[in-house]
Amino acid sequence: MILVYILYDSMHNTVFAGQVWNMLLKFLSQKNYQNIILISFEVRQLEHNYCHPNIQIIQIKRTRYLGRLSLILNFFKLLRYLPKTSYQIMARGPFAGYLAIKIKQLCLIKPKKIIIQARGLAGVEYAYSHQPLKPIFFTKWLRYINKPCMVPARHSFNEVWEPVESCMVSPVESIRFIYKSMLVKSRKWQLSKLEKTVYSYQEIIIECVSTALQDYLINNFRAYKNNLIVAQNDLPTKIKPGRLASWRKTLRLKFKINLAAQVYCYSGSAHAWQCPAVTIDFFKQKLLQDPQAFLLVLTNEPAVFRKLIEASQICHQNYLVLSIPYQEIYQYLAMADYGLLFREAHILNWVARPTKALEYASANLPIIHNQTIAWLANKKNPARI
């Protein structure tokens, strides 16, 4: 059997190696499929180091999404790469899922099975990341026009306040805000409608990352309960304790970290929704209880974290910030005793199953979190707060 895997969010996406490529290799090792055709829609042709004799990688330049018509144009682009014999389709997300459904509806040689991987909420995510900053006079907290005031920080769901220099706002800024808000709402509606079309289709299997996401798809997109399963194939395997212990000792000695110290690890980027400042504040409180505690930060944005840590006046002997290749992530996680995973209280985080949580679990790290991810909150996890 041949598997056609349709990818719409790029091979250079940060989760591709762990959640897509490793999963495809697992399929081949378990002999679930003889050959795999990976069709990746890219903004432009990209160089990569991924190679396997049984995986054919095809990059197709994607048409900018302006509605379903643009997806139909992409549909015609991939027709020439579909097998002439029996095959199955696995599609990641609603865009790729829509293409997979059209293949089943319009092609003469139809796929035996379609699995659509639901990994998040496209409409909600777009609205969350593109909502413009509200002009000051729109806020109900404004009291004094000519005095400095405080407004909520952008994209904050905990009402973290930040000062502004003036409460005056120009008409142009106000019109721009209204225009951008209308565009964002229109785009969110467009994407949510696409998701509903895809996830309410009966003749597919929908692979969700969590039961919370399953519930959301049922309640909001009319997905059929019997079509839903929880993803298992992209879970990383547990690393043997002996190997973890060896890495732990070697790397702690290399970086001169006390073998008896409690090491708290944060692995990830510095986006606002990942709460980097909360992570630093948490560790600072731990330092008050245990002066020997140590913070290990593994990130692709080291400068941001060094600046936050220095601003918190944490001694350089108590932290280490590193940027490392993905292939070495588990070796460095082995140095830690706990994994830190703080997120904002938002539906996007509640239905998610973060890649970093899977990596922590694979390295046998208890996860310290703030109850904003259902996949963690519903588990027996003694390290949560």
C-alpha positions as CSV (number, residue, x, y, z in Angstrom):
1,M,0.0,0.0,0.0
2,I,1.2,3.5,-0.8
3,L,0.6,6.5,1.5
4,V,0.1,9.9,0.1
5,Y,0.9,12.5,2.9
6,I,-0.3,16.0,2.1
7,L,1.4,18.8,4.0
8,Y,0.3,22.4,3.8
9,D,2.4,24.1,6.6
10,S,5.9,23.6,5.1
11,M,8.7,21.2,5.7
12,H,10.6,24.0,7.5
13,N,7.9,24.2,10.2
14,T,9.6,23.7,13.6
15,V,7.5,20.6,14.3
16,F,8.1,18.9,11.0
17,A,11.0,16.7,12.1
18,G,9.4,15.5,15.3
19,Q,5.7,15.2,14.3
20,V,5.8,14.4,10.6
21,W,9.2,13.0,9.4
22,N,9.7,10.7,12.4
23,M,6.1,9.5,12.1
24,L,6.6,8.6,8.4
25,L,9.8,6.7,9.3
26,K,7.9,4.8,12.0
27,F,5.3,3.8,9.4
28,L,8.0,2.4,7.2
29,S,9.8,0.6,10.0
30,Q,6.5,-1.0,11.1
31,K,5.8,-1.9,7.5
32,N,2.4,-0.2,7.5
33,Y,3.2,1.1,4.0
34,Q,5.6,0.1,1.3
35,N,6.2,3.6,-0.1
36,I,5.2,7.1,0.9
37,I,4.7,10.1,-1.3
38,L,5.2,13.3,0.7
39,I,3.5,16.3,-1.1
40,S,4.4,19.6,0.6
41,F,2.9,22.9,-0.5
42,E,5.5,25.6,-0.1
43,V,5.6,29.3,-0.6
44,R,8.9,28.7,-2.5
45,Q,11.1,25.7,-3.2
46,L,13.2,24.9,-0.2
47,E,16.5,23.0,0.3
48,H,16.4,20.2,2.9
49,N,18.3,17.3,4.2
50,Y,15.5,14.8,4.5
51,C,16.0,11.7,2.4
52,H,14.8,8.1,2.4
53,P,14.7,5.5,-0.4
54,N,11.0,4.7,0.2
55,I,9.8,8.3,0.6
56,Q,9.3,10.5,-2.5
57,I,9.4,14.2,-1.5
58,I,7.5,16.6,-3.8
59,Q,7.4,20.3,-3.3
60,I,4.5,22.2,-5.0
61,K,4.4,26.0,-5.0
62,R,1.1,26.8,-3.3
63,T,-1.3,29.5,-4.3
64,R,-2.0,32.1,-1.7
65,Y,-5.2,31.3,0.2
66,L,-7.9,33.7,-0.8
67,G,-10.8,31.2,-0.4
68,R,-11.6,27.7,-1.6
69,L,-10.9,28.7,-5.3
70,S,-7.2,28.9,-4.4
71,L,-7.4,25.4,-2.9
72,I,-9.0,24.1,-6.1
73,L,-6.0,25.5,-8.0
74,N,-3.7,23.6,-5.7
75,F,-5.8,20.5,-6.1
76,F,-5.2,20.5,-9.9
77,K,-1.4,20.9,-9.2
78,L,-1.2,17.7,-7.2
79,L,-3.2,15.5,-9.5
80,R,-0.2,14.5,-11.6
81,Y,1.6,13.1,-8.5
82,L,-1.2,10.8,-7.3
83,P,-0.6,7.0,-7.7
84,K,-2.3,5.0,-10.4
85,T,-2.8,2.0,-8.0
86,S,-4.3,1.5,-4.5
87,Y,-3.3,4.2,-2.0
88,Q,-4.4,6.0,1.2
89,I,-4.2,9.6,2.1
90,M,-3.1,11.3,5.3
91,A,-3.5,15.1,5.4
92,R,-2.3,17.5,8.0
93,G,-4.8,20.3,8.9
94,P,-7.9,21.7,7.3
95,F,-6.2,23.0,4.1
96,A,-4.6,19.7,3.2
97,G,-7.8,18.0,4.5
98,Y,-9.9,19.9,2.0
99,L,-7.6,18.8,-0.9
100,A,-7.9,15.2,0.3
101,I,-11.7,15.3,0.3
102,K,-11.7,16.8,-3.2
103,I,-9.5,13.9,-4.3
104,K,-12.1,11.5,-3.0
105,Q,-15.0,13.3,-4.6
106,L,-13.5,14.1,-8.0
107,C,-10.8,11.6,-8.9
108,L,-11.4,8.3,-10.7
109,I,-8.9,6.4,-8.7
110,K,-10.1,7.1,-5.2
111,P,-8.1,6.6,-2.0
112,K,-9.0,3.6,0.1
113,K,-8.9,5.7,3.3
114,I,-8.5,9.3,4.3
115,I,-7.0,10.4,7.7
116,I,-7.1,14.1,8.5
117,Q,-4.8,15.2,11.3
118,A,-6.4,17.9,13.3
119,R,-3.6,19.6,15.2
120,G,-5.2,22.9,16.2
121,L,-7.9,25.5,15.2
122,A,-7.0,27.6,12.2
123,G,-9.6,30.2,12.5
124,V,-9.1,30.8,16.2
125,E,-5.3,30.8,15.8
126,Y,-5.5,33.4,13.0
127,A,-7.7,35.7,15.1
128,Y,-5.5,35.3,18.1
129,S,-2.2,36.1,16.3
130,H,-3.5,38.9,14.0
131,Q,-5.9,40.9,16.3
132,P,-4.8,44.6,16.1
133,L,-3.9,46.6,19.2
134,K,-7.0,48.4,20.4
135,P,-6.7,52.2,20.4
136,I,-6.9,53.6,23.9
137,F,-10.1,55.5,23.6
138,F,-11.9,52.3,22.8
139,T,-11.1,50.8,26.2
140,K,-13.6,51.1,29.0
141,W,-10.9,51.8,31.5
142,L,-10.2,55.3,30.1
143,R,-10.9,57.9,32.7
144,Y,-8.7,60.9,32.0
145,I,-8.2,62.0,28.5
146,N,-5.1,64.2,29.1
147,K,-3.3,62.0,31.6
148,P,-1.2,58.9,31.2
149,C,-3.3,55.7,31.6
150,M,-2.9,52.0,31.7
151,V,-4.2,49.5,29.1
152,P,-4.1,45.7,28.8
153,A,-0.9,44.3,27.2
154,R,-1.5,43.0,23.6
155,H,-2.6,39.4,23.4
156,S,-2.9,39.1,27.1
157,F,-5.7,37.0,28.6
158,N,-4.7,37.7,32.2
159,E,-5.1,41.5,32.0
160,V,-1.4,42.2,32.5
161,W,-1.3,46.0,32.3
162,E,1.3,48.1,30.6
163,P,1.7,52.0,30.7
164,V,1.3,54.2,27.7
165,E,2.6,57.7,27.2
166,S,-0.6,59.4,26.0
167,C,-4.3,58.6,25.9
168,M,-4.8,60.6,22.7
169,V,-5.3,58.7,19.5
170,S,-5.6,60.0,15.9
171,P,-8.6,59.4,13.7
172,V,-6.4,57.6,11.2
173,E,-5.3,55.1,13.8
174,S,-8.9,54.5,14.8
175,I,-10.0,53.9,11.2
176,R,-7.0,51.6,10.7
177,F,-8.0,49.6,13.8
178,I,-11.6,49.2,12.7
179,Y,-10.5,48.2,9.2
180,K,-8.0,45.6,10.5
181,S,-10.6,44.2,13.0
182,M,-13.1,43.7,10.2
183,L,-10.5,41.9,8.1
184,V,-9.5,39.6,11.0
185,K,-13.1,38.7,11.8
186,S,-13.8,38.1,8.1
187,R,-10.7,35.8,7.8
188,K,-11.6,34.0,11.0
189,W,-15.1,33.3,9.7
190,Q,-13.7,32.1,6.4
191,L,-11.2,29.7,8.0
192,S,-13.8,28.4,10.5
193,K,-16.2,27.7,7.7
194,L,-13.5,25.7,5.9
195,E,-12.8,23.8,9.1
196,K,-16.5,23.0,9.5
197,T,-16.7,21.8,5.9
198,V,-13.7,19.5,6.4
199,Y,-14.3,18.1,9.9
200,S,-18.1,17.5,9.3
201,Y,-17.4,15.3,6.2
202,Q,-18.5,11.7,7.0
203,E,-16.2,9.5,4.9
204,I,-13.0,10.4,6.8
205,I,-11.1,9.6,10.0
206,I,-10.1,12.6,12.0
207,E,-7.0,12.2,14.2
208,C,-7.0,14.7,17.0
209,V,-4.2,15.5,19.4
210,S,-6.4,15.5,22.5
211,T,-9.9,14.6,23.8
212,A,-10.4,18.3,24.4
213,L,-10.0,19.0,20.7
214,Q,-12.3,16.1,19.9
215,D,-15.0,17.8,22.0
216,Y,-14.4,21.1,20.4
217,L,-14.8,19.6,16.9
218,I,-18.0,17.9,17.8
219,N,-19.6,20.9,19.5
220,N,-18.5,23.6,17.0
221,F,-17.9,21.9,13.6
222,R,-20.4,19.0,13.9
223,A,-17.8,16.3,13.6
224,Y,-19.1,12.8,13.9
225,K,-18.0,11.2,17.1
226,N,-17.4,7.8,15.5
227,N,-14.9,9.4,13.1
228,L,-12.6,10.8,15.8
229,I,-9.5,9.1,17.2
230,V,-6.7,10.4,19.4
231,A,-3.3,10.5,17.6
232,Q,-0.7,8.0,18.7
233,N,1.7,7.6,15.8
234,D,3.5,11.0,16.3
235,L,4.3,10.3,20.0
236,P,8.0,10.0,20.7
237,T,9.3,6.8,22.2
238,K,10.4,6.7,25.8
239,I,14.2,6.9,26.2
240,K,15.8,4.2,28.3
241,P,16.7,5.4,31.9
242,G,20.3,4.1,31.5
243,R,20.9,6.3,28.5
244,L,19.3,9.3,30.2
245,A,21.5,8.8,33.3
246,S,24.7,8.7,31.1
247,W,23.8,11.9,29.2
248,R,22.9,13.6,32.5
249,K,26.2,12.9,34.1
250,T,28.3,13.7,31.0
251,L,26.6,17.0,30.2
252,R,26.3,18.2,33.8
253,L,30.1,17.7,34.2
254,K,30.7,19.5,30.8
255,F,28.7,22.6,31.9
256,K,29.9,22.4,35.5
257,I,26.4,21.9,36.9
258,N,26.2,20.3,40.4
259,L,25.1,16.7,40.0
260,A,22.9,17.1,43.1
261,A,21.3,20.4,42.0
262,Q,17.6,20.6,41.0
263,V,17.5,21.6,37.3
264,Y,14.4,23.2,35.8
265,C,14.3,23.1,32.1
266,Y,12.4,25.3,29.6
267,S,12.5,24.2,26.0
268,G,10.8,26.4,23.4
269,S,10.6,29.8,21.8
270,A,9.9,33.2,23.4
271,H,6.4,33.9,21.9
272,A,4.1,35.9,24.2
273,W,1.6,32.9,24.5
274,Q,4.5,30.7,25.7
275,C,4.8,33.0,28.8
276,P,8.6,33.3,28.9
277,A,8.4,36.0,31.7
278,V,6.2,33.7,33.8
279,T,8.9,31.0,33.4
280,I,11.6,33.3,34.7
281,D,9.5,34.5,37.6
282,F,8.7,31.0,38.6
283,F,12.4,30.0,38.7
284,K,13.2,33.2,40.7
285,Q,10.7,32.1,43.3
286,K,12.4,28.6,43.4
287,L,15.7,30.3,43.9
288,L,14.4,31.9,47.1
289,Q,13.6,28.4,48.4
290,D,16.7,26.6,47.0
291,P,19.8,28.8,46.3
292,Q,21.3,25.8,44.4
293,A,18.5,25.5,41.9
294,F,19.5,25.8,38.2
295,L,17.6,27.0,35.1
296,L,18.3,25.4,31.8
297,V,16.8,27.1,28.7
298,L,16.9,25.4,25.3
299,T,15.7,27.9,22.7
300,N,16.1,29.3,19.2
301,E,15.8,32.8,20.7
302,P,18.7,32.9,23.3
303,A,19.1,36.7,23.3
304,V,15.5,37.2,24.5
305,F,15.9,34.8,27.4
306,R,19.3,36.2,28.4
307,K,17.8,39.7,28.5
308,L,14.8,38.5,30.7
309,I,17.1,36.6,33.0
310,E,19.5,39.5,33.4
311,A,16.6,41.8,34.1
312,S,15.5,39.5,36.9
313,Q,19.0,39.7,38.4
314,I,19.5,35.9,38.5
315,C,23.1,35.0,39.1
316,H,24.9,33.6,36.0
317,Q,25.9,30.6,38.1
318,N,22.3,29.6,38.3
319,Y,21.3,29.4,34.6
320,L,22.4,28.3,31.2
321,V,20.8,29.4,27.9
322,L,21.6,27.2,24.8
323,S,20.5,27.0,21.2
324,I,21.0,23.4,20.0
325,P,20.0,21.2,17.0
326,Y,16.7,19.3,17.3
327,Q,18.6,16.0,17.0
328,E,20.4,16.7,20.3
329,I,17.3,17.9,22.3
330,Y,16.9,14.7,24.4
331,Q,20.5,14.6,25.5
332,Y,20.2,18.1,27.0
333,L,16.7,17.4,28.5
334,A,18.4,14.5,30.4
335,M,20.3,17.2,32.5
336,A,17.0,18.4,34.0
337,D,14.8,17.2,36.8
338,Y,11.6,19.1,35.7
339,G,10.2,20.5,32.5
340,L,8.5,23.9,32.6
341,L,5.4,24.5,30.4
342,F,3.4,27.7,31.2
343,R,0.8,28.8,28.7
344,E,-1.9,31.5,28.5
345,A,-5.5,30.5,29.4
346,H,-6.8,30.3,25.9
347,I,-8.8,27.7,23.9
348,L,-5.8,27.2,21.6
349,N,-3.7,26.0,24.4
350,W,-6.5,24.1,26.1
351,V,-7.1,21.8,23.1
352,A,-3.4,21.4,22.3
353,R,-0.8,18.7,22.9
354,P,2.4,20.7,22.8
355,T,5.4,19.1,21.2
356,K,7.5,20.2,24.1
357,A,5.3,18.3,26.5
358,L,5.9,15.2,24.5
359,E,9.6,15.7,24.6
360,Y,9.6,16.2,28.3
361,A,7.6,13.0,28.8
362,S,9.9,11.1,26.5
363,A,12.9,12.2,28.7
364,N,10.9,11.1,31.8
365,L,10.6,14.6,33.2
366,P,7.7,15.6,35.5
367,I,6.0,18.7,33.9
368,I,5.4,21.8,35.9
369,H,2.5,23.7,34.3
370,N,-0.3,26.1,35.1
371,Q,-3.4,24.0,34.2
372,T,-4.1,25.7,30.9
373,I,-3.6,22.6,28.7
374,A,-6.3,19.9,29.0
375,W,-3.9,17.1,28.0
376,L,-1.8,17.9,31.0
377,A,-4.5,19.0,33.4
378,N,-6.4,15.8,33.0
379,K,-3.4,13.6,33.8
380,K,-2.0,12.6,37.1
381,N,1.0,14.8,37.2
382,P,2.5,15.5,40.6
383,A,4.6,18.3,39.3
384,R,1.8,20.6,38.1
385,I,1.0,23.8,40.0
